[in-house]
C-alpha cells in the first residue's frame, strides 16, 4: 500500500529584524532527541534531532514495503523562533530527489522546492508550508501558533494555518518515575485533512500520529498503539460531524425530476424521466414531469444520472471515504488493510455514522522479510500462509491478495485452498518469481500491469521487493510484444480467463509526472484544491536523472499502453482501479481507458458500474432499475458524449442518503465544481 503521510513540515518566517542579545527560542531545547517510526506496530525507521544554539539538524528515514523517504534537514532560527534558513535534502518515498531551500534576508523571503522558486516581501509574520520537511517541524509551528490570535496565521504560498487543541492526557514516564503530561493538537489549512501531533508540557515534540503511522519519542514505543488510536478517534469524530451536518436522510420518498438515466447494460442514455427513491432503493422510474404526494423533489435540470462507480484497487480509510462518495464512487474493493481498522470503518459506514463506499474486502497475505509491507497477515512458512487463508475465510472476506515478499513456491497451495473455500485470489508477483508462475498457480486476477511486464525484462536473481519493481520499468521500451515470452504470458491470461487490474493512472503519475509541471490528468481540478495539495500535483513521483531517463520512462509508459491495448484486443478482462485513493484519480483511470486503450465512453462507464457489480456478484448494484439499491450520482452533462462530465457532480445518493458536493467541498478547502441543485422538501 502506498503510504502517503498527511503531516507536512512547516517553515516559519518573519520580516522583523531581531536583536543579537535576544535569548534564542531554542535555549530550553538544546541537545539530542530521538524518535521511532512505527507502521502497523512494526518499527520501520527513525527521526533524530540535534539542537545546538539556533540550529536544528534532523535525520529522518523509514522504509515500509521496500520504500520510504530519507531526509536530512538543517534549520536556523531567529530569536523569535522563525527559521531564517532551512535546507532539506534527500529522497522521497519513490526516489524523487529533494533539494529544498528557504531563506530570509531582510524582508525578502525566498524558497525553492520541486515545483520551482518563489519569493515574497514579508511585512508581518507568516508561515510557509514546505513540501518535504519531516513531521518534527510541526512543533516549530505550534510554538508560534499557540500565541497567535485564534491560533491562526497566514501561510505562503496562500491560505491560513490553524492549530486546534484536541485534549490533555497523562501517561506513565518510561523511567517509571511519575507521569508525563501531554497535549494533542490538530494542524489544518494546508491540505485536504488535518494532521495530528502531540507535545509535552514543555512544548517538546512527543509524537506525530495517524491511524497506521506514528513517529514517537524513543522510550515510549509501548504506548504507540494508544497514541495511534487517538488519531483514529479524531479523524472519526471529524467525519462523524461532517456526516451529521451534510448527509441528507429524508423521511419521505425522493424524486429526482427531469433527468436522463445512463443504462449501464446497454450503454445508452434514456429520454428525460424522473427517478423515485424510497428508503435505500429505487422505487420507480416515471415520466419526467410526473409527481407524487409527500415527496422531496430534486431538480435534475436535464442532467444525467449514472450508477455509482467502483474503485477496484482501494485501501480504505476515514480520510478518503467521504471524498470518494462525493466523487460518485460508492463501492470499493479493498486490496489490503489493517483488519480491525477496516472492520470498524465498515461498521460505522453501514450504521450511517460515517459516509463511505460499500467495501468488499480482500485479505492481505505477505511474507516476512527486510522489505515486507506491514499490512494484513505476515507469514514465515507455507503453513502460516494457509492458516491465513482460513482466517480471512472465517472473517467473511471475499478473497485474498498475495504480496511481494511471499515465497512464490507456496502460491499453488495457497490458491488451491482459497479456491476450495470459494475465495477469489489476486496479488502481486512474489519476488524471484514471475507472472507466468502465478498464472499457472491459478490467480483469478493480476494486479498492476508492471508486475506482469517485469517478468519479461528481469533476471531471475533480481529483487522486486525493492524500488527495482518501479525503476526496472525503464527497460520496457526494448520489449517486443510479439516475442514468444510475451505471447506465452498473454496466452496464459486468455486460457486461464485471468483478469488484469492494471492501475494505469498510478503508472502515468510515476512515469510521466515531472517536478514543476501539473501532473497529467489533474489539469481539470488542480485549481480547485487547497494550496499544498496543488503543490503536490506538481511533483514527480520518481527520480528523473537526465534527458535519457526522461525519454526511457516516457517510452516505457507507451509500452505499457501498447501492452494493455493488446490485452484488450485479446479479450483479457480489464478491471478499473487506481491504488491512488480513488475519487478524482478514478475519474482519470477511466479517462485513460477511453483516450489510450480504445474503450468508448459508454463501454468504460459500463465497465466501472454494471460489469464490476457482476464481477463481484453484487446483483443489487450497477444499474438504475426499480428494486436496485439507490447508488448513483447526477452530472449536468452527458458522460456518454464526454467522459469528463463525471467530474462535475451535483448530487450523490448512496443507499438513499443524499450528498451535495458543493456543500461539503469547502470543509476540505476544495472550491466546488457545480451549483447545488434545487431541492424542494
N, C-alpha and C positions, 0 to 999 in steps of 0.2 A: 504494500500500500504506500502509495506515495504519501509522505508526511509533509504537510505544509504547516510551519509554525505561525501562529496568529499573534506572536509577541514581537513588536517592532522596536528596534533601537531608536533612541532619540538624541539628536544633537541639539544642545541648548545654547542660545546665543543672545547677546545684547550689544547694543551700540554704545552703552555707557562706559565711560572711562573708569579705571579703578586706581586706587591709591596703593602704592607699593607696601605701605605699612599695614594695610588691612590684613587681618588674620585669614589664612586660607580656609575655604569652605571645607576642605578635606582634613583639617587639623585633627579631628577626632576619629579619622578613618585610615590612619597610616598602617602600613604593613601588608600582610598577605591574607587572602581569603580563598577558600576552595569550595567548589560545588560539584555535585554528582548529577549527571544527566541519566534519567531513567525513563524507559519506554516499556509499557506493559509489564512493570515490575522487574525488568531486566536492566542492569547497569550497562549503558552504551557509550558513555563519554564523560566529559568534564568541562568545567569552566574554572579558570584560576585567575586571580587578580593580584596585582602588586601596586600599592599606592605609596608613592614617595613624593613628598612635597605636594605640588599641584598637579602631578602627573599620575594617571592610572594606566597601567598596562594590563591587557586582557588576552588570555589564551583560551580559545573556545573550540572544542572538537567533539563531535559524536558521530557514530556510524550505526545505522539501522538498515537491514536488508542490503548490506554491502555498499551503502552510500550515506552521505551526510555532509554537513558543512564543516569547513576548517577555517577559522578566522583568527586573526591577531589584530588587536586594536591598541592604539596609543591616544590617550585623551589628555589634553592640558586644559585645566580650568582657570578662570579668573577668580578673584577672591569672593565674588558673589555666587559662584557655583555654576557659571555658564562656560561651556567649552569655548576656547579661542583657537584651538587646533585639534583636529581629530583625524586620524588616519586608520583606515580599515583595509586590510589585505587578506587574501586567501582564496577559497573556492566555495561555491555554493553546493547544494546537495547533488546536482547533476554535473558538477565540474566547471561551471562558468567561472572564469577568473574574476576576482573582486579587487579593485583598486580605487577605493572611495576616499575622498579627502574633503574636509571642511576647514575653513579658516575665517577668522575675523581680524581684520586690520583696520583700526579706526572704526569708522561707521560702515565699512564695506564688508558684508558677509558674502562669501562665495563658496561654491561646492561643486564637486564633480562626482557623478555616480555613473551607473551603467547606461543611463538614458542620455547623458551628456553633461553640460555645465549649466550652472545657474548662478545668479547673484542678485543682491538687493541691498539698498541702503537702509540701515537699521536705525530707527529713531526712538524705538522703545523695545523693551524685552520681548523676544519671540522664541518660539520653539521650532526647530527644524526636524522633520521626520526623515531619518535616513533610511536607506534601503537594506543594508546588510549588517547592521550592528547586532551584537549579542543581546540576549534578554536582560543582561545586567544593567544596561543603560536606563531601564525603566526607573531605577532608584534615583538617578540624577534628575529625571523629570519630576518624580514625586516630591522631592525635597523643595522644588520651586513651586509646583502646583499647590502644595499644601498651604502656601502663604499667598496664593493668588486669589483675586476676587472670584467667588463662586468656584474656586478650584479649577479655573478655566483660563487658558492663554491661547493667543493666536499662533498658528503654525505656518511654516513655509513648507511646500510651495503655496498652500491655500488651506483655509478652514480653521478650525479650532480643536484643541485637545483638552479633554476634561478628565479630571481624577475624581472617582467616586469611592468613598469608603464603604466597604461591604460589612465587615464585622470584626470585633476583637475576640481573641481566643488565647488560651493558655495551654502549653504543652510541657511535659517534663524536660528539663535540661538533660542533654545526653550524658553529662557528667554525673547525673543523679542528684545534684545539689539544687533543689528548688525548681521553679517553673520559669519558662521563657514566655514573655508577653509578646504576642504577635497581632498584626492588623492586616487584613486582606483588602485589596483595592482593585478597582476596575479602571482601565485606561481606555478611553473611547474617543472617536472622532477621526482617527487617521485611516481607518479601514472599515470593512463591512461590519465587523463584530468587535466587541471589546476584548482586550487581553486582561488577564488576571495575574496578580503577583502579590507577594507577602513581604512586609517589612517588620523588623522587631522594634521595640520601644525606643531604640537609639537611632532609628531610621537607617539601619543597616539592612542590606538585601538578605532575604531569607530564602525565597523560592519564586520561581515562575511556574505557573500551573495551567495545564489543560486536562481534560478527562483522561488522555492517554500519555501525555508527555509531562515530565516535571524536571526542573533543574533546582536542586535543593541543597542547602548548606551541608557540607560534609559533617558527618556525625549524626545526622538526623534522617538517614535513609529509612529507618524503621517506621517513620510516620508518613512516608511518601504517599501511600495509598489513601490515607485520610485527607491529605492535602489535595490530592488529585480529585477526590470526591467533592471537595469544596467547589472546584471549578465546574464540575458536572452539575452541582446544585445551582450555582449562579447562572450557568447557561440555561438550565432547565427553567429556572424562575423567569429569566428574561423572555424565553419563548412561550411560557405559560401566560405571561402578561400580554404578549402580542396576540396570542390565541384568544384570550378573553376579550381583547379590545377589537380585533379585526375579523374574527371568524363569525360569519352571519348564519345562524341557525334559525330559520323562520319556522313559526309554529303553524304554518298552513302551506298549501301547495304553492309551488313557484312556477311561473310561466315565463319562458324566455321567448319573447314575441318577435316575429318578423326576422327570422334567421334562415340561412341556408345550412344544411347539415352535410358534412362530409361522410359519404358512405364508404367506410373503410374496407368493405368486402369487394365492392365493385369499382372503387377509386373514382367516384363521381361526386358531384355536388348537387344537392336537391334544389328544386324550386323553393321559394320562401315558404316557411312553415313556422309553427310555434311548438316548442318542446315543453312538456309539463313534467315537473319533478314532484314526487310525493314521497316524503321521507328520504331514504337513501337511494331510491330507484327512479328510473324514468317511467312515468305512468302512461304517457301518451304523446304522440306526435300528431298535431292537428293543423288546421288551416292557419295561415299567417295572421289573419285578423280574428281568430277565434278567441273567446274569452270565457271565463268561468266565475263562479261566485267565490268570494272569500279567498282570493289568490294574491300573492305577491307577483308583480309584473316587472320584468327586467326588459328594457328596450334593447332589442338586438340590432336595430337600425340597418338591416340588410347584411350584417356581418356573417361570419361562418363559425359554426360550432364544430370542433374537432375532438374526437375521443382523446382521453388523457394519454400522454406519451409514456413509453417505457424507457428507463435508463438501465441498460443491461450490464453495466460494469460499474457498480456503485460501492462505496464504503461509507455506510450511513453514519450520520451524526446529527446532533441538535442543530449545529450551525448551518448545515445545508438543507435541512428538511423543509423548512418553510419556503426558502428561496426556490427550491425545485417546484413546489406546488404552485407558486406564483408564476413560474415559467411553463406551466402546463404539464409538468412531469409528475404524474400521480401514481406511478408504480416504479419500484426499484427492484433490481436483483442485486442483493448484497453479496460481494465476492470475497468477503473475509473481514472479520471484525472480532472485537472482544465479545465473547458470547453473552456474558452477564450484562454488559452495557447495551448491547443490541437488544436483548430481551426486554430490558427496562424501557428502551426507546419505543419498541413496538407496542408494548403495553400502554404507554402514555398516548401514542398516536391512536390506537384502537379505542381508547376511552375518551378521546377528544380533548385531552389535556394539552396536547401539542399538535400542531399542524405537521403533516408529513405524508410522504407517499406510502402506498401499500408495499410491504417489504417481503420479498421471497429470499430465504436465507440459504447460502452455501457455506458449508463448514470448511475452514482453512486448516490444512494439514501441512506442516513444514518440518523439515529435518533440522536437528541442532547442528550448528557449525559456527565458525567465527564470523560468518556472513549472514546468518539466518535473519529472517524477518521476525520481529517479536509480536506475533499475532496468532490467534487461534490456538491450536494444539501443536506443541513442539514434540517431536518424537526422535528416538535414537535407534530404534530397531523396527523391523518389519512387524513384529508382534504388537508393538505400541501403535504403529500406523493402522493396523487392522482394528485395534481396540478403539482408536479414534473414530473409525467408521461407525462402530457400534454406538459410540457416544452421540454422534451427530444424528444417527437414526433415532435413538431414544428421545432426543430433544425435538424431533419433528422437522428436521431440516429437509429441504428439497433435494439437496445434493452436496457434493464435496468438491473442493478445489485443491489440487496439489501444487507445491511451490518449488522454488529454485534449489533449496538445499536438501530436498528429498533424494533418497537413493533411487535412481531410475529403475534399478532392477526389481524394486518392490512393486512397481506400478501395475503389472498384470494381476497380481494377487489382490491389491487394493481395489482395482477396478472391478474385478470379478465379485468380490464381497459386496461392494457398493451396489452393483447391478442386481445381485441376488436379493438385496433388500429394497430394490426399486428406486435407488438413489441415482441421480444424474451425476456425471463426472466431467470435470473440466480442469484446466490448470495451465501452468507454465510448463516448459520443458525442463526437467531437473538437470542440474549441472552435469557435464560429461556424458549427456545423452543427446538425443535429437528428436525432432518431431516424428520421424518415421517410427521410432520405437514406441512413442506414446500413442500414435495412431493404431499401431498393431496391438498395443495393450488394451485398446478399446475406449479411449477417450470419446465422449459424446461431442465434445467441442474443444477447440484450441483457443487459448486467449492470447491476444497481442500478436499481430502479424509478424513482428520481428522475431518472436520466439520460434516460429516456423522457419523463417528465412535464414536464421543464423546457422541452422543445420547444413545449409548449402555453402557456407563460407568459413566455418571454424574448423580448426584441427581438433582431434579427439581430446587432447590434453588441455585445451583452453577452457578457462573457468568462467562461466556465466553468472556466478554468484556475485561478481563484482560489476563495476560500471562497463566492463567489456561487453555486456549484453546490449549496451547502448552505443558505445564507441565503435564496435565492430561493424555497425551498420554502414560505416564509411566504405566497406568493401562491396556493398551491394551493386554499385554501378557496373562492375565487371561481370555480373551474372548473366548467363544465357538461359532465359526462361524456357527455352525449348530443349535444353540439355536433358539427358537421361535422369540425372539426380533430381532435378526439379520436377520432371514429369512423373517420376516414381512417387514423390510425395503427393502430387496432385491426384494421382490415381488412387492412392490410399484414402484421401479425403472423399473422393467420389464413391469408391467401392464400399467404404465403411459408413457412408452417409454422415460424416462428421462435419459439424458446423465450424465457422470461424468467427470469433469476436475480435475484430482487428484493432479496435481503439485507434482509428485513423487520426482523430483530432489531436491526440497526445503526440503522435509521431510528427504531425505537422508542426506543433509547437516546438518539439525537441529539435527538429531538423531545419526548420525554416525561420524560427524567431531569431532576431538579432538585436543586440544592445542598441537602444536609441530608436528603434523602429517599432511602430504599432504591430503587435503580434497578428499574424494572419487570422482572419475570422472575427477579430474583436473590433474592427473598424465601426461596426454598426452600433456598438453600445459603449465604447470606452469613454465617450464624453459624458455619459450618464453616471459614471462610477465616482466614488469618493477619491480624494487626491492620491493616497498611497496605492489604492487599487489601480488607478490609472498608470502609475509608475511601474507597477508590477506587470502591466501588459505591454511594457516597452523593454523588457529584459529577456535576453537569450536564456534558455534552459541549460544548454551545453556550452562548453568552451569551443569557440571557433578560432583556431590559432592563426590562420592566414587565408589568403585567397584560394589556395589549393584545397584546404579543408572545407572552406565555404562551398566550393564547387562540388566536392565529394558528397557533402551532406545534401545539397540540393538535388543532385543526380540520384542519390540513394532514395530520397523521398519519391522521386518519379518512378524508380524501380518498384517501390512498394505499391504505388498506384497501379502500375502495369500488372503486378502480381495479383492484386485484388480484382482487377478487370478480368484477368484470365480465370480466376476462381469463379467470378460471377458468370462468365460465359460457359463454364463447365457445369454450372448448376449447383455449386457449393453454396450452402446457405450462409448468408452473412447476417450477423447479429449486431445491432447498433448499441454500443456502449462507449464510455469515454475514459474511465479511470481519472477523470478530471473534476469530479464533483457534480456532473450533470448540469442542469439549468441551461445557461447560455451556451455552455460547451456542448451540450447535447444538440442544441439547435445547429451548432457548427458541424457536428458529426453528420447530421442529416444533410446539410448543405453540401458537404464534401461528397457524399454518396451520389448526389444529383450532378454536381458540377464536374466530378472527376471519375466516377465509376459508371456513369451512364444510366442510373435509375431515373425514371420520370418523377416529377413531384408527387403524383398520385401513388406510384409504387413505393416510394420511401415513406410516405405517410401511412400507407397500409402496413409496411414492414414495422414501423415504430408503434403501431397500435394493434390492429387485428392479428397480424402474424405473430407478434410477441405474446399476446394473450393465448393464442393457440399453442405456441411453443412451450409455454409454461402450464398449459392445461387449465387456464382460467377462463371458462366459457362465459362468465358473467361480466367480462370486461372486453374492451377492444372495439366495440361498436356502439352506436347510438340507436337503441331499439327499446321499445317498451319491455319492461321487466329486467333490463340490464341495470347494473349499478351506475349511478349518475356521476361518472368521472368524465369531465370534458372541459374545454375552455373556449372562450369566444374571442375571435380576432375580427377587426373591421374589414380586412381584405379577404382574398381568396387564395389560400395556400396551394391549391392545385395549379393556379396560374403563376404564383410566385412563392417559392418555399420560404423566403424570408418573412412572409406575413406572419409566421408563427412567433416572431419575436415581439410583436406589438399586441399584447394580451390585455383585454379589458376586464375579463371576469374568468374565474375558475370555479368549477364545482368539483369537490372531492367527496363522493358519497352524500351529496345533498347539503354539504356545508359550503357556503359560498365565500369567495375571497375576491377582493378588488385590488389588484396590484398597485394602482395609483394611490390607494390609501396607505399601503404598507411600506412601499419602497423608501419613503423618506426616513423611516426608522433605521435603515441601513446606509443612509447617506446617498441613496440612488435617486437620481432625477427620473420621475415617471415617464413612460413612453406614450401613454394614451390618457384620455379623459375617462373618468368613471362613467359607466352607462347610467341612464336614468333608471331609478328603482322606485316603484310605487308600492307601498306596503298597505 
